[in-house]
Structure formats: structure tokens, C-alpha cells
Amino acid sequence: MQQNEPEEYSLVDKVSEQISTDVVLDLKSGIYNLFVSLINNQVVDYGPMQATQLAIDFLKEIIYNFEKAITPIEEQ
């Protein structure tokens, strides 16, 4: 430090501004959190067991639609 600059005191270390993230992992975490939020919002109306089953059924519908999209036309 130079003589004219005041010292900066902090209770925590400085954090680098550049943070690398794994985009795929972030997306998977986001999808998981949305799934949990869906269940939590349905628990009030349907109870924990039925809310979970409804959320699972929704995931199965998504899976079915994507699998159908990649199935060759002859097999449909």
C-alpha cells in the first residue's frame, strides 16, 4: 500500500468476481427446485401424497412427450 491510501478493514475476505459455474448442473438444480415448488404448492389442496403423485404424473407426461418426439415415425 502507498502511504496516502487508507487501509481497508473487513471481517470477510474479498471474493473473486469471476465465478465459473456448470450450466448443466445449474439447470438440473433449477428443474429440481421447480419440481419441489410444484409439490409444495399442491400440498395445501391435495395433501403430501397426492401432491407428490400429481407432480410425478406431470413429469411422466413430459417424458412421454419427449420420447414420442424422438421416436421414428414408423414406430409410432
Secondary structure, 3 states (H helix, E strand, C coil): CCCCCCCCCCCCCCCCCCCCCCHHHHHHHHHHHHHHHHHHHHHHHHHHHHHHHHHHHHHHHHHHHHHHHHCCHHHC
